[in-house]
Amino acid sequence: MASAKDTLRQTVETLSEGEALSALAYLRRLRSQSGHAALFERWAAIPELRLPENPDAVFPPVEPAKGTGIPASELLIQDRR
């Protein structure tokens, strides 16, 4: 039976970029709400877990892609009706 750390490492390797960002945001929330600094210090010693250099970096806003025709969301609403 794999240890919790091994399972976590395997799971982290399979995350997409979006899932990793969501997990990182969740972990930051845990840290700020509950004072889990010791947990993050232990995780920092695990080479498989890499945190960004500047975790508070703000990314520039991105304009949504412009498409032609009826938006998919509207088509789904029409289909449900």
KEMINU-293962 format. One line per 8 residues: number of its first residue (from 1); their letters; for each residue x, y, z of C-alpha. Coordinates in nm, 3 decimals, decimal comma. Layout:
% KEMINU-293962
NUM) A) X/Y/Z  ...
% end
This chain:
% KEMINU-293962
1) MASAKDTL) 0,000/0,000/0,000  0,143/0,338/-0,105  0,202/0,601/0,158  0,005/0,924/0,150  0,316/1,111/0,034  0,373/0,871/-0,256  0,009/0,898/-0,360  0,028/1,279/-0,342
9) RQTVETLS) 0,344/1,285/-0,554  0,184/1,063/-0,817  -0,128/1,276/-0,822  0,068/1,600/-0,856  0,249/1,462/-1,160  -0,082/1,396/-1,338  -0,238/1,740/-1,279  -0,302/1,971/-1,569
17) EGEALSAL) -0,177/2,330/-1,540  -0,527/2,450/-1,448  -0,571/2,181/-1,185  -0,228/2,260/-1,042  -0,319/2,629/-1,017  -0,645/2,541/-0,842  -0,464/2,310/-0,599  -0,203/2,576/-0,532
25) AYLRRLRS) -0,473/2,836/-0,464  -0,643/2,594/-0,225  -0,316/2,526/-0,043  -0,247/2,899/-0,011  -0,596/2,948/0,133  -0,532/2,672/0,386  -0,203/2,827/0,480  -0,345/3,175/0,531
33) QSGHAALF) -0,657/3,058/0,716  -0,514/2,795/0,945  -0,146/2,878/0,982  -0,013/2,567/0,811  0,332/2,718/0,766  0,499/2,406/0,907  0,322/2,192/0,648  0,447/2,412/0,366
41) ERWAAIPE) 0,800/2,400/0,506  0,788/2,019/0,500  0,650/2,023/0,146  0,928/2,260/0,039  1,176/1,981/0,114  1,005/1,750/-0,139  1,173/1,807/-0,478  0,869/1,684/-0,674
49) LRLPENPD) 0,661/1,974/-0,542  0,766/2,300/-0,702  0,607/2,632/-0,614  0,641/2,939/-0,836  0,914/3,188/-0,752  0,662/3,467/-0,691  0,338/3,310/-0,566  0,166/3,649/-0,552
57) AVFPPVEP) 0,226/3,730/-0,919  -0,070/3,890/-1,091  -0,133/3,779/-1,446  -0,259/4,031/-1,700  -0,623/4,002/-1,802  -0,690/3,810/-2,121  -0,953/3,902/-2,376  -1,183/3,612/-2,464
65) AKGTGIPA) -1,157/3,477/-2,819  -1,411/3,618/-3,058  -1,602/3,363/-3,260  -1,862/3,367/-3,532  -2,214/3,238/-3,507  -2,423/3,159/-3,200  -2,221/3,105/-2,881  -2,218/2,746/-2,758
73) SELLIQDR) -2,372/2,850/-2,426  -2,675/2,993/-2,606  -2,707/2,680/-2,819  -2,705/2,466/-2,504  -2,976/2,679/-2,346  -3,189/2,654/-2,660  -3,133/2,278/-2,672  -3,247/2,239/-2,310
81) R) -3,567/2,428/-2,376
% end
